[in-house]
Amino acid sequence: MWAMSGFVEFVTTPEFLTGSFVSGLLGAGIGYISTRNSDKRKMSHEDLRSDRQILRESANEFSAVCSSVFEKAIDSKGVFNTVMDFVQNMNEIPDGVRRGPDG
């Protein structure tokens, strides 16, 4: 009982109560600031992720358009083959025979 009364006296002193209050405020303030900073980092990460997603979708669309242009540009109707057949027939070269630089 004797030790208990000293503890009660210590806990009820204005210095202890003020220190506890100030420590509680500091702890809450630090927690608030660190949580706010963490939220800001998460939001900037989400913004970056969203920007990358938009960029990826735009790149895919651009790639599809380029592929379409290339497909249309690459002799889809056989014009090149027709011209080559005509040239080979004019020179009396049989089909399937390639002439290299040596003749």
C-alpha positions in Angstrom: 0.0 0.0 0.0 2.9 2.3 0.8 4.3 1.9 -2.7 0.9 2.4 -4.3 0.4 5.7 -2.7 3.7 7.0 -4.1 2.7 5.8 -7.6 -0.7 7.5 -7.3 1.0 10.7 -6.1 3.5 10.6 -9.1 0.7 9.9 -11.7 -1.4 12.7 -10.4 1.3 15.4 -10.4 0.7 18.3 -12.9 4.1 17.7 -14.5 3.2 14.0 -15.3 -0.2 14.9 -16.6 1.2 17.7 -18.8 3.9 15.5 -20.1 1.4 12.8 -20.9 -0.8 15.3 -22.7 2.0 16.8 -24.7 3.4 13.3 -25.6 -0.1 12.3 -26.7 -0.4 15.4 -28.9 3.0 14.9 -30.4 2.4 11.2 -31.2 -1.0 12.0 -32.8 0.6 14.9 -34.8 3.4 12.7 -36.0 1.0 9.9 -37.0 -1.2 12.4 -38.8 1.7 13.9 -40.8 3.2 10.5 -41.7 -0.2 9.2 -42.8 -0.8 12.3 -44.9 2.6 12.0 -46.5 2.0 8.3 -47.2 -1.4 9.1 -48.8 0.3 11.8 -51.0 2.9 9.2 -52.2 0.1 6.7 -52.9 -1.9 9.3 -54.9 1.1 10.3 -56.9 1.9 6.6 -57.6 -1.7 6.1 -58.7 -1.5 9.2 -61.0 1.7 7.8 -62.5 0.1 4.4 -62.9 -2.9 6.0 -64.6 -0.7 8.0 -66.9 1.2 4.9 -67.9 -2.1 3.1 -68.6 -3.3 5.9 -70.8 0.1 5.9 -72.6 0.0 2.1 -73.1 -3.6 2.3 -74.5 -2.5 5.2 -76.8 0.5 3.2 -78.0 -1.6 0.2 -78.7 -4.0 2.2 -80.7 -1.2 3.9 -82.6 0.4 0.4 -83.3 -2.9 -0.8 -84.6 -3.2 2.1 -87.0 0.5 1.7 -88.1 -0.1 -2.0 -88.7 -3.1 -1.2 -90.8 -1.2 1.3 -92.9 1.7 -1.2 -93.4 -0.7 -4.0 -94.4 -2.3 -1.7 -97.0 1.1 -0.5 -98.2 2.5 -4.1 -98.5 1.2 -5.2 -101.8 -2.0 -6.7 -100.6 -3.4 -7.0 -104.1 -0.4 -8.7 -105.6 0.6 -5.8 -107.8 4.3 -6.5 -107.3 3.9 -10.1 -108.2 1.9 -9.2 -111.3 4.6 -6.8 -112.4 7.4 -9.3 -111.7 5.5 -12.0 -113.7 5.1 -9.6 -116.6 8.8 -8.7 -116.6 9.8 -12.4 -116.3 7.5 -13.3 -119.2 8.9 -10.5 -121.3 12.4 -11.8 -120.7 11.2 -15.4 -121.2 12.2 -16.5 -117.7 10.2 -19.5 -116.5 8.2 -19.2 -113.3 10.1 -20.1 -110.1 13.5 -19.4 -111.6 15.5 -16.6 -110.0 18.2 -14.8 -111.8 21.0 -13.6 -109.6 23.6 -11.0 -110.4 25.6 -13.6 -112.3 23.0 -14.1 -114.9 
